[in-house]
Each structure stands twice: as C-alpha cells, then as structure tokens.
Amino acid sequence: MTEADRSSLRPDLAVILDHVEPGSRALDVGCGDGVLMAAMRDQRGVDARGIEIDPVCVERCVARGLSVVQGDADRDLGFYPDGAFDYAILSQTLQTAERPDRMLRELLRVGRRAFVSFPNFAYWRMRWALLSKGRMPVTRHLPVTWYETQNIHHVTVKDFEALADDLDIAISNRWFFTKGREVGDSGANWRAEYALFEVRRSG
C-alpha cells in the first residue's frame, strides 16, 4: 500500500494502523474487504488474519492474498484459542453484535488488546434529528433507514465507557472523530460522530 493509499484509510483505521506493533499478530473481526489487513501486512509486517460474514468481501480479501475465513463473529470467535493474537480489532461492528458485552469478552480472550470503533448515537446531529423530526436519523455513518439497518444496539461513548467499567476492562486509549477528522475528548459524547477505543484486560 502506497502512502497515498494509506491517506485514504478511514481515520479510525489509520489510527489503528499507527498503533499496532510491527511484526505482531492481529485478528480483524468483521474485516470487510480487508483494507486494514492489507495495510497492516504491507506497512507494519503484521501477521493479519480476518473473519467476515459477507462472502463477497471474503472473496475480495482472498484476491488480495489475505488470510480470511467466512464466519459469524457472534458465534465463531469461540473457535479461536485464548491469547492467539496480540490484537483483536472490531471496527464499526460492535453495534451489530447480538451481545456486545460477550463480544468484548471474546475479543479480549483471543487478543491481549483490542481496538473497538463504533458510531456514537449521542452525536448532536442525531439528537437534533430525533428532536426536530421525531424519526431515527440517517447519516453518513448510519446511511440506511431503521428498518434496513444491521445496528441492533445503539451505543454512545458514555455507554461504552460504562460497559468497560462493568466488565473490568481497562481503556488504554480513546480517539474521537467528526467529519473525517479527529476531535478532542472534551464533550465527546455529543461532539463525536464515532469513537475508537483501545482496551485490555485489567490486572
């Protein structure tokens, strides 16, 4: 991947790329077409593996020479051994999980650390759309109507932080983004379109 290709990465993926250790092992859960996996492999020498439910995306990954299996993360993470990876990555997928709490536990069972990003349902534009129109909003990061969406658990920044506390999960880093740019953490629960957290098991 060239530097120009890297600059086209979604901002949360670029942050993950910058923070994975060279030569480490990573599992990208819900890896899509493998753009992050390819970047980690080519730029950081990461042994990147993926799991993806969409067979078309799996084919695209394989065409890139990536090691990806078709599977359902809600059920198939259990097949991976404890501590098999340095990092487990869940990008813009937590809100589609059947049980986000179990998903987080599984991520930190198979990986020593995890990166988790998700759209922030408390973003001010979403609040305003609900207040002014009384309907579930359609946005750049939530581009389909409520009856078409795969999102089944609407999570906010504060919700995720509370869940991590409930599960005794330590938050190592956090990043917030709006309109493709990183924003500070002050007032992030209403200012951020989406969030990225790096987490690990406590203790």
LINFENQUI-V678031 format. One record per pair of residues at least 4 apart in sequence whose C-alpha atoms are under 8 Angstrom apart, sorted by the first residue. I is the first residue (numbers start at 1). GAP is how many residues later the second one is. Records with the same first field share a line. If there is no record, write none. Layout:
I=GAP / GAP
This chain:
1=4 / 5 / 37 / 38 / 41 / 42
2=4
3=4
4=4
5=4
6=8 / 33
7=7
9=4 / 5 / 26 / 27
10=4 / 170
11=4 / 166 / 169 / 170 / 171
12=4 / 105 / 163 / 165 / 183 / 184
13=4 / 23 / 78
14=4
15=4
16=4 / 99
17=19 / 22 / 23 / 27
20=4 / 20 / 24 / 67
21=23 / 25
22=22 / 23 / 24
23=21 / 22 / 23 / 24
24=21 / 22 / 23 / 61 / 62 / 63
25=21 / 22 / 23 / 24 / 60 / 61 / 62
26=20 / 21 / 22 / 23 / 59 / 60 / 61 / 62 / 63 / 85
27=21 / 22 / 23 / 24 / 58 / 60 / 61 / 62 / 84
28=9 / 20 / 21 / 22 / 23 / 60 / 61 / 62
29=21 / 22 / 23 / 44 / 59 / 60 / 61 / 62
30=20 / 21 / 22 / 23 / 43 / 60 / 61 / 63
31=4 / 5 / 6 / 19 / 20 / 21 / 60
32=20 / 22 / 25 / 26 / 29
33=24 / 25 / 27 / 28
34=4 / 16 / 23 / 26 / 27 / 32
35=4
36=4
37=4 / 11 / 12 / 13 / 29
38=4 / 10 / 26 / 28
39=4 / 5
40=4 / 5 / 6 / 8
41=4 / 5 / 6 / 7
42=4
48=18 / 19
49=17 / 18 / 19
50=16 / 17 / 18 / 19
51=17 / 18 / 19 / 20 / 21 / 22
52=5 / 6 / 16 / 17 / 18 / 19 / 20 / 21
53=5 / 17 / 18 / 19 / 20
54=4 / 16
55=4 / 15
56=4
57=4
58=4 / 10 / 11 / 12
59=4
60=4
61=4 / 5 / 6 / 7
62=4 / 5 / 6
71=5
72=4 / 5
73=4
74=23 / 24 / 25 / 29
76=4
77=29 / 33
78=28
80=4 / 30
81=29
82=27 / 28 / 29
83=26 / 27 / 28 / 29
84=26 / 27
85=25 / 26 / 27
86=25 / 26 / 27
87=24 / 25 / 26 / 27 / 28
88=19 / 20 / 22 / 23 / 24 / 25 / 26 / 27
89=18 / 25 / 26 / 27
90=4 / 24 / 25 / 26 / 27
91=24 / 25 / 26 / 27
92=24 / 25 / 26 / 27
93=4 / 24 / 25
94=6 / 9 / 22 / 23 / 24
95=5 / 23 / 24 / 56 / 57 / 58 / 59 / 60
96=54 / 55 / 56 / 57
97=6 / 55 / 56
98=54
99=4
100=4 / 53
101=4 / 62 / 66
102=4
103=4
104=4
105=4 / 62
106=4
107=4 / 6 / 7
108=4 / 5 / 6 / 92 / 93
112=88 / 89
113=85 / 86 / 87 / 88
114=84 / 85 / 86
115=81 / 82 / 83 / 84
116=80 / 81 / 82 / 83
117=77 / 78 / 79 / 80
118=37 / 76 / 77 / 78
119=22 / 23 / 36 / 37 / 74 / 75 / 76
120=34 / 35 / 36 / 37 / 69 / 72 / 73 / 74 / 75
121=5 / 6 / 33 / 34 / 35 / 72
122=4 / 5 / 33 / 34 / 35 / 67 / 68
123=4 / 66 / 67 / 68 / 69 / 70 / 71
124=4 / 66 / 67
125=4
126=4 / 10 / 11 / 13
127=4
128=4
129=4 / 5 / 6 / 7 / 8
130=4 / 5 / 6 / 7
136=9 / 10
137=5 / 8
138=4 / 5 / 6 / 7
139=4 / 5
141=52
142=7
144=4 / 5
145=4
155=4 / 5
156=4 / 33
157=4 / 31 / 32 / 38
158=4 / 31
159=4
160=4
161=4
162=4
163=4
164=4 / 5 / 6 / 7
165=4 / 5
168=33 / 34
169=30 / 31 / 32 / 33
170=29 / 30 / 31 / 32
171=26 / 27 / 28 / 29
172=25 / 26 / 27 / 28
173=24 / 25 / 26
174=21 / 22 / 23 / 24
175=7 / 8 / 9 / 10 / 20 / 21 / 22
176=6 / 7 / 8 / 9 / 12 / 16 / 17 / 18 / 19 / 20
177=4 / 5 / 6 / 15 / 16 / 17 / 18
178=4 / 5 / 13 / 14 / 15 / 16
179=14
183=5 / 9
184=4
187=4
188=4
